[in-house]
Amino acid sequence: MPVFVKKVFAWGGLAFLIFFIAFRPDSAAHTFRTIGGGLMLIAQGFGDFLTSLMT
């Protein structure tokens, strides 16, 4: 039963993502830009941490 629930949530999430991109492209672009910026900040933080470890 848990595998079925996982599949339902995965397909539901994918359907929502497609709907969001198709009917609200400006909001979707802003959301993905914000998420991408956050991921870049996290990656930069890890890089700075590793650089300071090596020096």
Contact map, one row per residue, 1 for C-alpha under 8 A:
1111100000000000000000000000000000000000000000000000000
1111110000000000000000000000000000000000000000000000000
1111111000000000000000000000000000000000000000000000000
1111111100000000000000000000000000000000000000000000000
1111111110000000000000000000000000000000000000000000000
0111111111000000000000000000000000000000000000000000000
0011111111100000000000000000000000000000000000000000000
0001111111110000000000000000000000000000000000000000000
0000111111111000000000000000000000000000000000000000000
0000011111111100000000000000000000000000000000000000000
0000001111111110000000000000000000000000000000000000000
0000000111111111000000000000000000000000000000000000000
0000000011111111100000000000000000000000000000000000000
0000000001111111110000000000000000000000000000000000000
0000000000111111111000000000000000000000000000000000000
0000000000011111111100000000000000000000000000000000000
0000000000001111111110000000000000000000000000000000000
0000000000000111111111000000000000000000000000000000000
0000000000000011111111110000000000000000000000000000000
0000000000000001111111111001000000000000000000000000000
0000000000000000111111111001100000000000000000000000000
0000000000000000011111111000000000000000000000000000000
0000000000000000001111111000000000000000000000000000000
0000000000000000001111111111000000000000000000000000000
0000000000000000000111111111100000000000000000000000000
0000000000000000000000011111110000000000000000000000000
0000000000000000000000011111111000000000000000000000000
0000000000000000000110011111111100000000000000000000000
0000000000000000000010001111111110000000000000000000000
0000000000000000000000000111111111000000000000000000000
0000000000000000000000000011111111100000000000000000000
0000000000000000000000000001111111110000000000000000000
0000000000000000000000000000111111111000000000000000000
0000000000000000000000000000011111111100000000000000000
0000000000000000000000000000001111111110000000000000000
0000000000000000000000000000000111111111000000000000000
0000000000000000000000000000000011111111100000000000000
0000000000000000000000000000000001111111110000000000000
0000000000000000000000000000000000111111111000000000000
0000000000000000000000000000000000011111111100000000000
0000000000000000000000000000000000001111111110000000000
0000000000000000000000000000000000000111111111000000000
0000000000000000000000000000000000000011111111100000000
0000000000000000000000000000000000000001111111110000000
0000000000000000000000000000000000000000111111111000000
0000000000000000000000000000000000000000011111111100000
0000000000000000000000000000000000000000001111111110000
0000000000000000000000000000000000000000000111111111000
0000000000000000000000000000000000000000000011111111100
0000000000000000000000000000000000000000000001111111110
0000000000000000000000000000000000000000000000111111111
0000000000000000000000000000000000000000000000011111111
0000000000000000000000000000000000000000000000001111111
0000000000000000000000000000000000000000000000000111111
0000000000000000000000000000000000000000000000000011111
